[in-house]
Amino acid sequence: MHRRQFTGARKLDLNDRVQVRIVRKRLKISNEQLSSLVRTAGNSLAAINKEAISRRRLSLPGSRIPAADVVDPVKEVVPEPLP
């Protein structure tokens, strides 16, 4: 039996607060980032997703290693000789 699958909405309606919140949560972006994506890619959900992925790849990850002046040098412990 052939059933037609529901694909959901294909266009983002910026006036629908629920839809905007769902898209923002799914992409893990802020309101400003979403509006920038919509200006760049249009209101197609596939285009917004594609643009968000490409922007995420272009940004460099933050440095998790602290600077050298923050790290304390390791002090070597020398055991005392036995008498």
Backbone bond lengths (Angstrom), bond angles and torsions (degrees), N, CA, C in turn:
res aa  C-N    CA-C-N  psi(-1)  N-CA   C-N-CA  omega(-1)  CA-C   N-CA-C  phi
1 M - - - 1.427 - - 1.532 107.62 -
2 H 1.296 115.93 133.60 1.454 121.17 179.28 1.517 109.81 -95.74
3 R 1.308 114.99 121.59 1.452 120.24 176.71 1.512 109.06 -115.10
4 R 1.260 113.84 141.76 1.450 119.43 177.05 1.521 108.83 -82.64
5 Q 1.330 116.86 125.34 1.457 120.07 -178.36 1.517 109.83 -86.73
6 F 1.330 114.22 141.73 1.453 119.91 176.78 1.516 108.37 -81.61
7 T 1.309 117.30 121.94 1.462 121.18 -177.50 1.524 111.85 -96.86
8 G 1.313 118.27 -5.55 1.453 120.77 -179.37 1.509 111.49 81.87
9 A 1.299 115.65 -171.99 1.462 120.58 -179.71 1.518 109.36 -73.96
10 R 1.315 116.25 146.55 1.467 120.73 178.80 1.518 111.93 -107.54
11 K 1.319 115.45 -17.01 1.469 120.63 -179.94 1.517 109.23 -117.54
12 L 1.317 115.76 142.93 1.455 121.02 178.49 1.523 109.00 -88.40
13 D 1.313 115.87 124.42 1.451 121.60 176.09 1.527 107.44 -96.65
14 L 1.325 117.35 107.27 1.454 121.26 -176.09 1.526 112.65 -69.36
15 N 1.319 118.13 -14.14 1.461 121.52 177.13 1.522 111.98 -82.36
16 D 1.336 117.55 -15.69 1.460 122.60 179.73 1.532 108.55 -90.71
17 R 1.333 116.53 105.00 1.463 121.42 -175.07 1.522 112.33 -63.21
18 V 1.330 117.19 -36.66 1.459 121.22 -179.08 1.525 110.32 -65.82
19 Q 1.316 116.55 -45.12 1.459 121.02 -179.81 1.534 110.86 -63.98
20 V 1.308 116.77 -40.88 1.470 120.84 178.99 1.524 109.99 -64.56
21 R 1.329 117.31 -42.70 1.466 121.12 179.78 1.526 111.05 -63.27
22 I 1.323 117.46 -41.42 1.459 121.40 -179.90 1.525 110.52 -64.29
23 V 1.326 116.92 -44.42 1.465 120.63 -179.80 1.525 110.20 -65.26
24 R 1.331 117.15 -41.74 1.467 120.51 178.88 1.519 111.62 -62.43
25 K 1.328 117.38 -42.52 1.460 120.96 179.45 1.525 110.96 -66.19
26 R 1.317 116.37 -41.46 1.463 120.22 -178.22 1.520 111.27 -65.33
27 L 1.328 116.92 -39.38 1.466 121.02 -178.94 1.526 112.88 -89.61
28 K 1.345 117.23 -10.45 1.468 123.11 -179.12 1.525 111.31 57.12
29 I 1.350 115.06 55.71 1.459 121.50 -179.42 1.524 109.52 -132.75
30 S 1.325 116.61 166.23 1.461 121.83 179.99 1.528 110.24 -90.53
31 N 1.337 115.88 174.84 1.461 120.71 177.35 1.526 111.61 -61.01
32 E 1.330 116.59 -42.59 1.461 120.77 -178.95 1.523 111.14 -65.02
33 Q 1.337 116.36 -40.67 1.453 119.52 178.49 1.523 111.42 -66.02
34 L 1.331 117.18 -38.43 1.461 120.34 178.31 1.519 110.98 -65.56
35 S 1.327 117.13 -43.22 1.465 118.90 179.67 1.530 110.81 -65.36
36 S 1.327 117.54 -34.69 1.462 120.72 176.33 1.527 110.77 -66.36
37 L 1.323 116.48 -40.56 1.468 119.98 177.88 1.519 111.33 -64.28
38 V 1.335 117.08 -40.90 1.465 120.72 -179.69 1.530 110.24 -66.29
39 R 1.339 116.59 -39.03 1.476 119.22 176.50 1.525 111.33 -62.77
40 T 1.327 116.69 -38.29 1.458 121.00 -177.10 1.526 112.35 -78.72
41 A 1.344 116.84 -50.03 1.459 120.82 -170.26 1.523 114.11 -99.62
42 G 1.317 118.57 -15.14 1.459 120.31 -175.54 1.513 109.95 98.11
43 N 1.332 116.53 -172.10 1.466 119.27 -175.58 1.523 113.83 -98.90
44 S 1.317 118.35 10.14 1.457 121.68 175.86 1.527 109.63 -74.34
45 L 1.335 116.64 130.21 1.458 120.18 -178.22 1.525 111.99 -63.80
46 A 1.320 116.96 -36.96 1.465 119.61 178.44 1.524 110.87 -65.70
47 A 1.319 117.10 -40.94 1.458 120.39 179.46 1.524 111.49 -68.17
48 I 1.329 116.83 -38.70 1.469 120.64 178.00 1.523 109.94 -64.00
49 N 1.327 116.98 -44.35 1.459 121.56 179.25 1.529 110.72 -62.21
50 K 1.313 116.76 -44.65 1.464 121.51 -179.66 1.525 111.33 -63.14
51 E 1.316 116.86 -42.78 1.460 121.27 179.70 1.531 110.80 -67.40
52 A 1.329 117.47 -38.97 1.467 120.63 178.87 1.523 110.87 -64.64
53 I 1.317 116.93 -40.19 1.469 120.73 178.50 1.516 110.37 -65.81
54 S 1.320 117.69 -42.51 1.464 119.75 -179.32 1.526 111.14 -67.45
55 R 1.324 118.31 -36.85 1.469 120.47 177.21 1.517 111.03 -67.82
56 R 1.326 116.84 -36.33 1.454 120.49 179.45 1.527 110.36 -66.42
57 R 1.336 117.15 -36.27 1.465 120.52 178.63 1.514 111.80 -70.80
58 L 1.339 117.10 -32.33 1.453 120.25 -177.51 1.518 113.04 -74.86
59 S 1.321 117.10 -27.55 1.461 118.90 -177.96 1.524 109.61 -80.01
60 L 1.302 115.56 139.45 1.453 120.68 -179.86 1.520 109.84 -80.90
61 P 1.325 117.34 143.48 1.459 118.88 178.38 1.516 110.21 -69.25
62 G 1.310 115.50 150.55 1.463 120.67 179.37 1.517 111.14 -68.23
63 S 1.295 116.10 150.09 1.456 120.80 -179.92 1.521 109.42 -74.61
64 R 1.298 116.83 122.74 1.456 121.56 178.89 1.526 111.29 -95.62
65 I 1.324 117.50 -9.88 1.450 121.72 -179.91 1.518 108.23 -90.12
66 P 1.329 118.58 125.43 1.457 119.51 -179.77 1.530 111.23 -68.46
67 A 1.299 115.81 159.19 1.451 121.16 179.38 1.526 110.05 -64.20
68 A 1.334 116.24 158.97 1.463 121.28 -175.28 1.516 112.14 -63.75
69 D 1.319 117.78 -32.92 1.461 118.74 -178.31 1.532 112.34 -75.24
70 V 1.315 117.61 -14.86 1.459 121.40 178.95 1.518 110.87 -84.83
71 V 1.326 117.03 -31.99 1.461 121.97 -176.36 1.529 109.12 -78.39
72 D 1.322 116.83 128.65 1.455 121.32 177.16 1.523 109.28 -78.21
73 P 1.328 117.53 139.43 1.462 118.99 177.31 1.529 110.02 -68.49
74 V 1.302 115.83 148.86 1.453 121.51 -179.93 1.527 107.98 -79.65
75 K 1.325 116.09 127.74 1.461 120.98 179.12 1.519 108.56 -95.63
76 E 1.326 114.47 125.60 1.451 119.89 -176.94 1.528 108.74 -79.14
77 V 1.301 117.06 132.54 1.459 122.35 179.41 1.514 107.82 -100.08
78 V 1.337 116.01 119.16 1.455 121.47 179.30 1.521 108.28 -103.38
79 P 1.335 118.44 123.44 1.463 119.55 -179.87 1.541 110.43 -69.93
80 E 1.325 113.91 147.35 1.466 119.21 178.25 1.522 109.89 -74.44
81 P 1.356 116.61 144.30 1.471 118.52 178.20 1.532 111.89 -68.45
82 L 1.307 115.67 148.56 1.464 120.74 178.94 1.523 110.78 -77.96
83 P 1.355 120.93 145.50 1.476 121.72 -178.93 1.492 114.28 -75.09
